Amino acid sequence: MNQPHGTLPEHARAIIAEEEALLSRVQETLEAARHKTGRATDTQGLVAQLQVLRDDAATAAVADLPHLLVQMTQTRALMERQEAVRLPDSQAPYFAHLRLDGEGGARDYLLGRTTFADVSAGVRVIDWRFAPIARVFYCYEEGDSYEEYFGERLAEGTVETRRLVVIERGVLTRIISGALVLERAPDGEWHSVGLDVTSLQSGGAGTAARPEFLGTGKGARRREDAFGVTALLDAEQYEAVSTGPDRPLLVLGSAGSGKTTVALHRLAKIAFDDAETFPQSRMKLIVPEEGLARLSRRLLAPLGLGKVAVQTRDSWLLQVAKQAFDLPGIKLWHDTPPLVSRFKRHPTLRRALAARVGVPKTSAGVTLERLRKRLADAYFDRHFLETVVNAARGELPRTAIDEVMEHTRLQHATPLSKELKGITDPEMLITVDGKAIEEDTPYALAGTVDLDDLPILMFLKAQHTSLGLERLAHVVLDEAEDFSLFELFVVSRLLGKGKSCTLAGDEMQQTDAGFAGWPAVLNELNIRDAATCRLQVSYRCPRPVVELARQVLGTQAPAAHDTGRPGAPVGFHHFPDEAQAQLFIGEALRDLVAREPHASVGVIASSPESAEAVFRVVADMPWSRRVSDGEFTFEPGVDVTDVGSVKGLEFDYVILPDVTARAYPVDDESRRRLHVAITRTSHQLWVVSSGVRSHLIPGAGAAAPR
Ligand SMILES: Nc1ncnc2c1ncn2[C@@H]1O[C@H](COP(=O)(O)OP(=O)(O)OP(=O)(O)O)[C@@H](O)[C@H]1O
């Protein structure tokens, strides 16, 4: 597959020469522009640039006009604000090369992150968000005829060249032209290598890896982030990204199909197309977990969206609740029993509570404390709780009723501090180990509010009066299947009349039972007319992983459209006891990290406790990290974590250390949890078990567990 430069065919060498010459020209032109703006005072430099642009515009072809006009507008705006001109980064000024043969003859366009044109030098770097040219790039193949509106006028022509290029630290290192992939080795020699576009981002094609051997060579060498996914968006994704800013959009698709990618690129395009209506300060991304919040911030920065606020659902809820109730703080209880939490998040509670509230008569009594008491009345009403549980049709066990009542009783008990207010000596309110007297006792719950209650309390308040929340210009909800109807209700209050929002989700990844369904989600947000796109291509996971994930889902699995690219087979390893399994994992990790020091590895346990146990075997290694609060660093190395923390994330290698019958019993929720863990894999997956292996893994025995 590997063909060195000397033996490359003539046309491949011509492509390399052409791309290298083009890059040199761009870098020289950029250098000159930088020199010009650096020498003059800012304003003088801008005036000069505007003059050049005007001259260009006077002689430009139709296809050039739109981006020249954009650049003129931007330059004028900068002049008004007395800011310096932003030029593309000459270390990586663009990521794609498009040559169009149209009415004015052949023209080269380079897609990058910042627009820059010097038409006299034949240099046109176009921001990928800039519609007419970008649309041709994303929606047409080399050799296709195109017909697109450039401004008011219809432009026609042929796509002569469509190439992806990787420029790292100012050097061209990769060219992809159709099926031809050319790579520059560190010694400067060019080679032709095999094509696997879908895995470009993570390093290359699948190899003939064996299931019992961890490692496919992907993490052996350092990978630069030069080849951003922006260059790879497929036509379907680009269409979704280009949905008009006012239209709500629901992005659906299986794990790793690019939902987050689409949502974030849409945000970038909206901000670019109409920065005045959609300033970054009024756009927000809300995600269920800290790990995904951190990843999203990293992905937003190169898209120029560093000022968009990214919040976890919990921190967002607390922030809006404080605003809605005009309180500096709310005493939260963070250890809500899982069943109580599930009850409070279930869609049937939303319906039952709406019916119970009835038509409000007065806006008096909407303080947090008053509403908290009213909500407690409902939680103490056994008949009401039974109605909710019955309506859930088996998704909520009957034991939830007593658990909710007991939990509410503890939260509404008189705080110990009040009961003991006769005691004036503060020393007497401290235990021998220095803790407050109610700590670690049921009294600690007294006077607290569950996080899950915050949206319910806001819902109750909104029945009487406005929540007084600041409106947002655009909201993105990632992993939208994890938002309860009450939370969506609060989101709808943030959107106001605009309704500009993007929801990305996959019902197969809901972490707890009780997803209301997409129609109910859209209904709650009052966006029944939302555009919907269903992404079909599985980009993250190789085929063996996709197939296992589908088998684990069983009858819940949606119809298959695409089963991913070829890749390493899944390794199944079974041991009589846990200690053996952990030692085996420790050895395999040491070996892998020695061979592939730049790989990212996720050891994803079924629970935090199990993650803690596995971590012990590698805790002393400098490359191992125990990630418990979503504090991922996204550096090479091994993250030992649990399935509750990894939604939306991905690793080159994934090891599931405890796929036992106890950790993943045969029920729908376990199926979805295991499916989430499996689909974090971008290269190779190992499923490790001890004792009794989970029956969710198909062909127990046939898949050669050891
Ligand atoms: N068109 C594409 N070509 C190549 N890679 C892509 C493409 N679109 C997305 N990817 C890559 O696929 C991976 C998964 O993308 P993303 O995280 O957006 O998927 P997702 O559907 O949100 O996943 P999840 O369901 O796990 O949340 C990322 O590495 C992303 O960069």
The ligand as an SDF file (V2000), in Angstrom:
LIG
                    3D

 31 33  0  0  0  0  0  0  0  0999 V2000
  -18.2820   13.4780    8.3440 N   0  0  0  0  0  0  0  0  0  0  0  0
  -17.4110   12.9720    9.1940 C   0  0  0  0  0  0  0  0  0  0  0  0
  -16.2800   12.3780    8.7480 N   0  0  0  0  0  0  0  0  0  0  0  0
  -15.3850   11.8490    9.6010 C   0  0  0  0  0  0  0  0  0  0  0  0
  -15.5100   11.8760   10.9380 N   0  0  0  0  0  0  0  0  0  0  0  0
  -16.6290   12.4380   11.4380 C   0  0  0  0  0  0  0  0  0  0  0  0
  -17.6240   13.0150   10.6080 C   0  0  0  0  0  0  0  0  0  0  0  0
  -18.6020   13.4950   11.4030 N   0  0  0  0  0  0  0  0  0  0  0  0
  -18.2350   13.2490   12.6850 C   0  0  0  0  0  0  0  0  0  0  0  0
  -17.0450   12.6280   12.7040 N   0  0  0  0  0  0  0  0  0  0  0  0
  -16.2890   12.1790   13.8820 C   0  0  0  0  0  0  0  0  0  0  0  0
  -17.0050   11.0960   14.4450 O   0  0  0  0  0  0  0  0  0  0  0  0
  -16.8770   11.0990   15.8590 C   0  0  0  0  0  0  0  0  0  0  0  0
  -18.2380   11.1070   16.4960 C   0  0  0  0  0  0  0  0  0  0  0  0
  -18.8510   12.3610   16.2720 O   0  0  0  0  0  0  0  0  0  0  0  0
  -19.8450   13.0020   17.3270 P   0  0  0  0  0  0  0  0  0  0  0  0
  -19.2460   12.9900   18.6820 O   0  0  0  0  0  0  0  0  0  0  0  0
  -20.3150   14.2930   16.7750 O   0  0  0  0  0  0  0  0  0  0  0  0
  -21.0020   11.9210   17.2580 O   0  0  0  0  0  0  0  0  0  0  0  0
  -22.3190   11.8310   18.1510 P   0  0  0  0  0  0  0  0  0  0  0  0
  -23.3750   11.3030   17.2340 O   0  0  0  0  0  0  0  0  0  0  0  0
  -22.6050   13.1090   18.8320 O   0  0  0  0  0  0  0  0  0  0  0  0
  -21.8610   10.7270   19.1900 O   0  0  0  0  0  0  0  0  0  0  0  0
  -22.6100   10.2730   20.5530 P   0  0  0  0  0  0  0  0  0  0  0  0
  -23.8550    9.5890   20.0970 O   0  0  0  0  0  0  0  0  0  0  0  0
  -21.6550    9.3680   21.1980 O   0  0  0  0  0  0  0  0  0  0  0  0
  -22.9000   11.4990   21.3360 O   0  0  0  0  0  0  0  0  0  0  0  0
  -16.0340   12.3250   16.2050 C   0  0  0  0  0  0  0  0  0  0  0  0
  -14.6860   11.9190   16.2990 O   0  0  0  0  0  0  0  0  0  0  0  0
  -16.2080   13.2120   14.9840 C   0  0  0  0  0  0  0  0  0  0  0  0
  -15.0990   14.0690   14.8060 O   0  0  0  0  0  0  0  0  0  0  0  0
  1  2  1  0
  2  3  1  0
  2  7  2  0
  3  4  2  0
  4  5  1  0
  5  6  2  0
  6  7  1  0
  6 10  1  0
  7  8  1  0
  8  9  2  0
  9 10  1  0
 10 11  1  0
 11 12  1  0
 11 30  1  0
 12 13  1  0
 13 14  1  0
 13 28  1  0
 14 15  1  0
 15 16  1  0
 16 17  2  0
 16 18  1  0
 16 19  1  0
 19 20  1  0
 20 21  2  0
 20 22  1  0
 20 23  1  0
 23 24  1  0
 24 25  2  0
 24 26  1  0
 24 27  1  0
 28 29  1  0
 28 30  1  0
 30 31  1  0
M  END
$$$$
